[in-house]
Amino acid sequence: MSVHVRVARRLAAAVAGAAVAAVIAGAGPAVAHHGSLACTDQCAKVPLLFDERFARSGTGNPPGAQPSEEWDGTAPAPDPANATGLADIREFTVLPGSDVLTVEITWDAGVIPLLYDLDLYVDRKTAFGTWQQVGDGTNGQLAGDGEANELAVVQRPEPGTYRTRVVNWASTQLAYHGLLWFTPTQKSKKATSGRSTVDRRDIVGGSKIHVIYFVPSDGQDNQLDVNGVLENSVASMNTFLEGDIGRKLRLDTYLDGKTPRLDVSFVRGDLTAAEYSGSGDAIAAVTQELEHRGWTESGAVKRYFVYYEGPAEDSNICGTAYLSITGGYAQWSVVWLGAAPGCGARDFGTPETGGGMSEAIALHENFHNEGMVPLTAPHQCWAFSFHLCSAAAGAALETLDPESIDLLFPFVTFPLRDKVVDRDHDDYYDHSLPYRDMADSPFWEG
């Protein structure tokens, strides 16, 4: 089963039973809601996905990264007691220059998913020739509970010989697909501003977007909050929007001396990257922690762009947002910087170069916070709700779907500089139909 089908099932489950409420709410006035805590039973979690069938330019290994590796393997017979110690083993080499090693296995849960529990381990060969476990993915999968994938994250891997071990805890499905990739060590950049762990005093009123750089407890701090990367990234979004629709996002800014600057906050997480992804619901784990820490402004006042240094529960999830199914404002959008290379989550843009893949992900998820795309839109993609597609009235997708250039196509395709907002202005922006319109958002300047 391909990854887009597996993730689509998760998405379908998240929005099941919500479609009617969303249709009703789409024509009514928007009301404020928070993200995860206050929106638990009133929100859908809407991901933007990577699938190689739809990938265009800008995807692949980031510059300077050790090449990724893919393989197909076969797990041994089920052995829940580990009596045999058997595993499907594959060795590989880690070269110098990587901040993160990520390994994922995926497999088919079967037509009727009952027993499909595989486990993943990553070991490093020591100087004595023995093997030391350095990472694992051991979530449970049984009777439809749990996705057929395991993800292991190794922070700051030492150069040397490594191996993957796939153990069959209790699965009748033996064939699996493996993928491993590397996040290169980031070149240090001169700090352009001071670091803040709190929301600084606002200098603009009204609804606005606040940016958070979130690093897991064991994650590499690449200082994206202070070295200008996120500041330039968000500025490139406004450059794109101004050129495409003549609008700009209202941003949360502060005074740096007498100079207005984008307010970007730094958060060091309480959990490891493996614990967030291993929770099975990474956006809930991240945003609930942020809310418990006090990031609780009304969703009608503050919207949070979170850049997270790690993957979600599935590496092909490039970004995730909450979407209120009752017509309100959800407020959390997350870009998973540790997603699979195909997402291009670290392909940052600047106002000069234009928006890249990272900006396409962030802005896509921001529109979901506003309830886009309404379920009554003419090009609603019913296979991937709250997105646009035109193939078979949304029941299926085609690689050459003309909606693939739209910001709200359900898969990453083009960098933001090559995207458009509502291709024909007949679905979610500046349309003439009797339902919610993104053009009326309070998060625009002016």
SVG drawing of the C-alpha trace seen along z (x, -y; Angstrom):
<svg xmlns="http://www.w3.org/2000/svg" viewBox="-26 -54 64 73">
<polyline fill="none" stroke="black" stroke-width="0.4" points="0.0,0.0 1.5,-3.4 2.2,-6.0 -0.4,-8.4 -3.1,-5.8 -2.0,-5.0 -1.9,-8.7 -5.2,-9.3 -6.8,-6.7 -5.6,-8.6 -6.9,-11.8 -10.3,-10.3 -10.6,-9.0 -9.8,-12.4 -12.6,-14.1 -15.1,-11.3 -18.4,-12.6 -17.3,-16.2 -18.2,-16.9 -21.9,-17.8 -20.9,-20.2 -18.2,-21.8 -20.6,-22.4 -23.1,-24.1 -20.4,-26.1 -18.8,-27.1 -21.5,-29.6 -21.7,-31.1 -19.7,-33.7 -16.3,-32.7 -15.8,-32.3 -12.6,-32.0 -11.2,-28.7 -7.8,-27.7 -5.8,-24.9 -5.5,-21.5 -6.9,-21.8 -10.0,-23.9 -10.5,-22.3 -10.1,-18.6 -13.6,-17.6 -14.2,-20.5 -11.1,-20.3 -9.7,-18.2 -5.9,-17.7 -5.1,-18.3 -1.6,-17.2 0.2,-18.2 1.8,-15.1 4.7,-14.1 4.1,-11.5 6.7,-10.9 4.0,-10.7 3.2,-14.4 6.7,-15.7 8.0,-18.5 11.0,-20.7 12.6,-21.6 12.3,-18.2 15.0,-15.7 18.1,-15.6 19.0,-19.0 22.3,-20.6 25.3,-19.0 23.4,-16.0 24.7,-12.4 22.5,-10.7 19.4,-8.9 19.0,-5.2 15.9,-3.0 15.5,0.8 12.9,3.5 13.2,6.1 11.5,9.2 11.0,9.6 11.4,13.1 8.5,15.1 6.6,13.7 8.5,14.1 6.8,12.2 8.9,13.8 12.1,13.1 13.0,16.7 15.0,16.9 16.5,13.4 16.0,13.3 15.8,10.0 16.2,8.7 19.5,6.8 20.9,4.2 24.2,2.4 25.1,-1.1 27.7,-3.8 27.3,-7.2 29.7,-9.7 30.9,-12.8 28.7,-15.9 25.2,-14.9 23.1,-16.4 20.4,-13.8 19.9,-10.2 16.2,-9.2 15.1,-5.7 11.6,-4.7 10.0,-1.4 6.5,-1.0 4.5,2.0 1.1,3.2 -1.2,3.9 -3.3,6.3 -6.8,6.1 -8.1,6.8 -5.5,5.4 -5.2,7.8 -1.7,8.9 0.9,6.5 3.3,5.5 6.9,5.0 9.6,3.2 12.6,1.2 16.0,0.9 19.1,-1.1 22.6,0.1 26.1,-1.4 29.2,0.8 31.6,-0.1 35.4,-0.1 35.3,3.4 33.2,4.8 30.1,5.1 26.7,3.5 25.2,0.7 21.5,-0.2 21.2,-4.0 17.6,-4.3 14.3,-2.4 10.7,-2.5 8.6,-0.1 5.0,-1.3 2.2,1.3 0.1,2.3 -2.9,4.6 -6.4,5.1 -6.4,1.7 -4.9,-0.2 -1.7,-1.8 -0.2,-2.8 1.9,-0.3 5.1,-2.3 8.0,-2.7 10.3,-5.7 13.7,-6.0 15.6,-9.2 19.3,-9.3 20.6,-12.7 24.2,-13.7 25.2,-10.2 28.9,-9.5 30.5,-8.4 30.9,-4.7 29.1,-1.5 25.4,-1.2 22.7,1.4 18.9,1.6 17.2,4.5 13.6,5.3 12.0,7.7 8.7,9.4 6.9,9.0 3.6,10.2 2.9,9.6 1.6,11.9 2.8,9.2 6.6,9.8 7.5,7.5 8.4,3.9 10.0,0.9 12.9,-1.0 14.1,-4.6 16.9,-6.4 18.0,-10.0 20.4,-12.5 20.0,-16.1 23.4,-17.8 25.2,-19.8 24.0,-23.4 26.5,-26.1 26.5,-28.6 25.2,-32.0 25.7,-35.3 22.9,-36.1 20.8,-39.0 18.7,-39.3 18.6,-38.2 16.9,-35.0 13.6,-35.2 11.7,-32.3 8.5,-34.4 6.2,-36.4 7.6,-39.9 5.4,-43.0 3.3,-43.5 3.6,-46.7 0.7,-46.0 -2.9,-45.4 -5.5,-43.0 -5.1,-39.4 -1.5,-38.5 0.8,-35.5 3.5,-34.6 6.4,-32.3 7.9,-29.6 11.1,-27.7 10.7,-24.4 13.6,-22.0 13.1,-18.6 15.1,-18.0 17.7,-16.1 17.5,-18.0 20.1,-20.1 19.5,-23.8 20.2,-25.4 19.3,-28.9 16.8,-29.5 15.0,-32.0 18.0,-34.3 20.1,-33.9 17.5,-35.4 16.4,-32.2 12.8,-32.3 12.6,-36.0 13.5,-35.9 11.2,-32.9 8.1,-34.6 9.0,-37.8 9.2,-35.7 5.6,-34.5 4.4,-38.1 6.4,-38.9 4.6,-36.0 1.1,-37.0 1.5,-40.6 2.5,-39.6 -0.3,-37.0 -3.3,-38.5 -2.1,-42.0 -2.3,-41.1 0.1,-40.6 -0.1,-38.6 -0.3,-40.7 2.8,-39.5 3.6,-39.7 6.5,-42.2 8.5,-43.9 10.8,-46.8 14.5,-45.9 15.8,-49.3 13.7,-51.5 13.5,-48.8 10.4,-46.6 11.3,-43.0 9.5,-39.7 8.9,-38.2 10.2,-34.6 10.2,-32.7 12.5,-29.8 11.2,-26.7 13.2,-23.7 10.9,-20.8 10.5,-18.5 10.5,-15.3 13.0,-13.7 12.3,-13.7 11.6,-10.0 9.0,-10.6 7.1,-13.2 7.0,-11.1 6.4,-7.9 3.3,-9.4 1.4,-8.7 0.0,-12.2 3.0,-14.6 1.0,-17.8 -1.0,-17.1 2.1,-16.3 3.8,-19.6 0.9,-21.9 -0.4,-20.7 3.0,-21.2 3.1,-24.7 -0.4,-25.5 0.6,-24.1 3.6,-26.4 1.3,-29.4 0.9,-29.9 -2.9,-30.4 -3.9,-33.6 -7.3,-33.4 -7.2,-31.8 -8.8,-35.0 -5.9,-37.1 -2.8,-34.9 -2.0,-32.2 1.2,-30.2 3.6,-29.1 5.7,-26.3 8.9,-25.2 9.7,-21.9 13.2,-20.3 12.1,-16.7 9.5,-14.5 5.9,-13.9 4.6,-10.4 5.0,-9.7 8.0,-11.1 5.9,-11.9 3.8,-14.4 5.4,-17.7 3.1,-19.9 0.0,-19.7 -2.6,-22.2 -5.7,-22.2 -8.9,-23.2 -12.0,-24.2 -15.0,-22.2 -17.4,-24.6 -16.4,-27.7 -13.8,-29.2 -10.2,-30.0 -7.8,-27.2 -4.4,-28.5 -1.6,-25.9 0.3,-25.2 3.5,-23.0 6.2,-22.6 8.1,-19.3 11.7,-20.2 12.7,-16.6 10.3,-15.2 11.4,-13.1 13.7,-14.8 10.9,-14.9 9.0,-17.4 11.7,-20.0 10.9,-21.4 14.3,-23.0 14.1,-24.6 13.8,-28.1 13.2,-31.2 14.0,-34.8 12.3,-37.9 15.0,-38.0 14.8,-34.3 11.1,-33.9 9.3,-31.4 10.6,-27.8 9.1,-24.5 9.2,-25.3 7.1,-28.5 4.6,-26.5 4.1,-24.1 3.7,-26.9 1.3,-29.0 -0.7,-26.0 -1.3,-25.0 -2.1,-28.6 -5.0,-28.6 -6.3,-25.4 -6.4,-27.3 -9.0,-29.5 -11.2,-26.6 -10.0,-26.3 -11.0,-24.7 -14.7,-24.7 -16.3,-21.4 -18.9,-23.1 -16.2,-24.4 -16.6,-23.2 -13.2,-21.6 -13.2,-20.1 -11.0,-17.0 -13.1,-14.4 -10.3,-11.9 -8.3,-14.4 -10.8,-16.6 -10.2,-20.4 -7.9,-20.4 -8.4,-21.1 -8.2,-18.7 -10.1,-18.2 -9.6,-14.5 -12.8,-12.5 -14.6,-15.1 -12.1,-14.5 -12.5,-10.8 -9.1,-10.1 -6.0,-12.1 -3.9,-12.3 -0.3,-13.3 -1.2,-16.1 -4.1,-17.5 -4.3,-21.2 -5.0,-22.1 -1.5,-20.9 -0.2,-24.5 -2.7,-25.6 -1.5,-26.4 -4.1,-24.0 -3.4,-20.9 -3.0,-18.0 0.6,-17.1 3.8,-19.1 4.5,-19.9 6.1,-23.3 7.9,-25.9 5.8,-28.8 7.2,-31.1 5.5,-28.9 2.2,-28.4 -1.1,-30.4 -3.8,-31.2 -7.2,-29.8 -6.4,-29.3 -9.7,-30.5 -10.9,-32.4 -13.9,-30.0 -13.1,-27.9 -11.7,-29.7 -10.3,-33.2 -12.3,-36.2 -15.1,-34.0 -18.7,-34.8 -20.3,-31.8 -22.3,-31.8 -19.7,-30.3 -16.6,-31.4 -13.9,-33.3 -10.3,-33.6 -10.3,-37.1 -12.3,-38.1 -9.7,-36.9 -8.7,-39.3 -5.1,-38.1 -4.5,-40.2 -2.9,-43.6 -5.2,-46.6"/>
</svg>
